[in-house]
């Protein structure tokens, strides 16, 4: 058993040694292979347009009513509930917790009177 452990240790050490010797070659290859795109580059790109043909199929996940696309704010609007779902990179974010409230209830008959 001891002989097997020593044999494996010597074999693995030899492999590591060969990899370390070839490290400068790997560095040169990765430098030549071109630039790598990072996540910070994505912010500078132009937003993907929203495909308005999706409005035929998309409904509000809360009320199941049709939505309206607002190009100025790049959101899908539910007029009934007064919420807006953001569109990020051309993809609507239909998570109710991510929706933005766009209007407050301003009907004076439903607001409580303080007294």
Residue pairs with C-beta under 8 A, 6 or more apart in sequence:
47 74
47 89
47 90
48 89
48 90
48 91
49 90
50 69
50 71
50 74
50 87
50 90
50 92
51 90
52 69
54 92
55 66
55 67
55 68
55 69
55 76
58 66
58 67
58 76
58 92
58 94
59 65
59 66
59 67
60 66
60 67
60 78
60 80
60 81
60 83
60 85
60 94
61 94
61 96
62 78
62 81
62 83
62 96
63 78
63 80
63 81
65 78
65 80
67 76
67 77
67 78
67 85
68 76
68 77
68 78
68 79
69 75
69 76
69 77
70 76
70 77
70 84
73 84
74 86
74 87
75 84
75 85
75 86
75 87
75 100
76 84
76 85
76 87
76 92
76 94
77 83
77 84
77 85
77 102
78 84
78 85
78 99
82 101
82 102
82 103
82 104
82 105
83 96
83 99
83 100
83 101
83 102
84 99
84 100
84 102
85 92
85 93
85 94
85 98
85 99
85 100
86 92
86 93
86 98
86 99
86 100
87 93
105 111
